[in-house]
């Protein structure tokens, strides 16, 4: 497992019985996590005194309760990067800290490439990967279907001192955008994708990652330059193993470009046990 262990402003303090106890820049939150099926003793007193607790509803969704009034937005840092954090209506805070292990990988690849790199970041959310690549010196095209998430990402770029970097901010359906980029003949040296596990299209059609990921990767291979640097695929779909994503990346990309594929779970350290909480999977093709 690849572990995001370089955080200073974020910590997982403990995990038990479907929940994780976290510190986000000194603000303690308890949030649900379906992978935490163990029921270890909750010895840390913060379990009972956390600043915020998200309770899942049996009928779907859930709600936050707070022991004190929290700032509407607060910041945490990761190296040179700074992020706005705020509890949202569906348990999230605007950042997936485990992705820092991928930010480190991408940053090093770009810095060591010795050339200008043009990155396409799809399903780009609040811009963690966008900021990491821009800070490393790349030009980035940031694409997400949510106008609110793209605005959040722009704010993160602003507080990170990256507003003047060459970043294109695009609000669009990712598949449709890729198809247009192919027709326009635009090419990228690296592609990052973090597609949702499940969604509905504009006409109500159901989109499941396991049914669509191969076609999506194959489509995205059409926007790669003749000398691509890397292609990174994230997944939070429990039924989609790292090796399956690696196999897809291998069949689509190594045949065309050579290179090599690696794949693994990514995770975060848990202070109470010294163990690692699995938080998703990543497959990487690289030269």
N, C-alpha and C positions, 0 to 999 in steps of 0.2 A: 504494500500500500504506500502511496505517495502522501506524505503528511505536510500540511501547511503549519509549520512549527516556528515561523519567524514573526508571529504577531506579538506586539507589545500592548496594544489598546483593546484587544479582544481575547477573551478566555472562556473555555468551557470548564466550569468549576466542578460539576458533577452531572451524572445522568442516572435516571431510574424510572421504571414504571411508565414508559411512554413519554417522558419529559426530559428536557435538558435545562440546567441552571447555568446561565451565561452572564458574563460581564462585558458590556459594550461601553468602553471608555469610562468605567466606574459605575455605570448604571446597570443594575442587576435585573435580568428578565428570566422568566420561566416560560418555555415554549414547548409545544408538543413535537414529538418526532416518532413516527411509526416504527422506525427500526430499533428503538430502545425497548426491547421486549423483556429485559431483565428487571428484577425487582429487588435491587440491592438497597440496603438501609440508607435513608436520607439523613446522614449525620450532620451535615453542614446546616447551621442555623439560618443561612440565607434562603433555604427552601421555604421557610415560613415568613420571611421578612423581605422578600424580593420586591424591588420597586414596581415591577409590572408582571402580570401573570395572564397568559392567554389560555382560556378554557375552551376546549372543543365542545361543540354542541352535538348531541345525539341525532339531531335532525339535520345536521349539516352546518358548515360554517362554525362560528364561535364568536367570542368577544374578549376584550381586554378588561382587566380590573387593575387599578393602580393604588398603591399604598400612599403615594404622595404625588403631587403635581409634577410631571416631568416637563422638560423643555419641549416645545413643539418639534424642534429639530436640534440635534447635537452632532458633533464631528468626532470621527476616529481617524487615525493615521495609519498608513502602512508604508514605511519608507518615505518617499517623496509624495505619495498619494494621500489625498484627504477625501473623506466621504461624508455626506449628510446621512444621518441615521434618524429614522422615525418609525414607530410602530404603525403598521398598516392594518386594514380591516381583515386581512387573511393571514395573520400571524407573522408575516414577514417584516423586516426592518429596512429593506432596500439594499441589502448586501448579502452575498454568500461567501463567508470568510474562507471556506475551504478552497475557493478558487485562487487564493493567493499563491498556491503551489504552481498553478498554471501561469499566473502573471509572471512569476520568477522565470519560468522556462521560456516564455515568449520574449521577455525583456533581454535575456542573455542571447537568445538566437538572433534577435535583431541587432543588438550591439556588436556581436561577433561576425555578422555577415559581411561587413566591409563594403556595403552598398546601400543605396536607397531602397527601402522596403515599403510597399503599398499593401495595407492590410484591410480585409473585409471582415467586419464583425457583425454576424447575423444573430437575431433574437438577443440583442445586445444589452437589454435591461438598463440598469443604471450606470453602466459604463466602466466597470472594473477593468476588464480586458482592454477596452479602448484607451483608458488612461495609462495603463502599463505600457502599451505599445507606443503611444504618443510620447510618453516620457523617455522611452528608449530611443526615440528618433525617427519612428515610422510615420508615414501618412496613413490615416485611418478613415474608412467609411463605416459609420456606425448606423445600423439599421434595426429598427424595432417598430412593430405595428401600433404601439401605445404612445400617443403624443405626450402623456404625462411622464412616462418612463424616459423618453428622450429628453424632456425638459429637466428631469432629475439628473440625468447624466451630464447635461450641459452645466448644471449648477456644480456638480462634482468636479468637472474640468475647471470651472472658474476658481473654486476654492483651492484647487491643487496647483494653480498658477499655469494652467495649460490652455487657457482660452485662445491664445494666439497660435497654437500649434495647428498644423494642417489636418483638421478633422471635419469631415462632411457629416452633418446630422440629418438623417433621413427617417421620416415617418412613413412606413409603407409595409405592405405584406411582403415578407422576405422572399418567398418563391417567385412572386410576380416581379419583384425588383431584380432578382438574379436573371430571370429570363430576359428582361429588358437590357441588363448590362451585357449579356451575351450578344444580343442583337446589335448593341452599340459598339461592340468590339472592345469594351473596357476589360482590362486584365489586372489581376492582383497576385502578389507574391506570397500571400498567406491568407488563409480563411479560418475563421473561428466561428463555430456554431454551437448554440446552447438552446436547442429547440425544446418546447414544452412537451410533456408526456402526453397531454390530451388537450384538445381544444375543439372549437366549432368555427367553421368558416362563415363568411358573410351571408351565405344562403342557408345556414343551419347544418351544413354537412359536418360529420364527425371526423376529426383528425386524430389518429393515434400514431405515436412515434414509431412503434415497432412495425407498423404497416407502411410507413412512409419514409423511414430513414435511408434505405438504400437508394430510392429514387432521388431523394434530396441530396445525398452525397454525390451521386452521379451528375445531377444537374449542376451542382456547385463546382465540380471538377472542370466544367466548361468555362469558368471565369479565371482559372489559374494561368499565370504567365508561363512562358517556356522554361523558366528556371525557378520554380517555386521553392519557398523556404520551408514552410510547414502548413499542415492542415490539422486542426484540432476540433474534436467532437466531444461535447459534454452530454451526459445523460443522468437524469434522476429517476428514470423508469426502472423499477425494481426487477421487472421481468426481462430487462435487456442487459445481458452481462457485458463486462468489458471486452471479453474475447469475441463476442458477436460483433461489437462495434469495430474491433480491430480487424476482424475478418473482412468486414465491409470495406473499411479503409484500404486494406491490402488489395482486395480484388479490383477496386475502382482506381486506386492511385498508383500502386507500385507497377502495375502493368503498363501504365502510361508514362510514368516519370521515374521509375526505379525507386531508390531510397529505401527506407525501412519503416516499420510500424511497431509501436509499443502501445500497451494498454494496461490499465490497472484501476483499482479503486482509488479515490482520494478521500482524505479524512482530516480530522482535527484532534489534537491531543486533549485528553481529559485529565485534569489535575488530580482528582481524587484517587484515580486508579493507576495513572501512568500509562494507560492504554490509549488506543486510538478509536474514535467514533467514525465509522464509515459514513460518508456523506454524498456518495455518487460515484460516477465512473468517468474516465476520460480515455479516449483513443487518440493517438498522435501519429500522423505520418510526417516524416521529416527527411530532408536530404542531409 
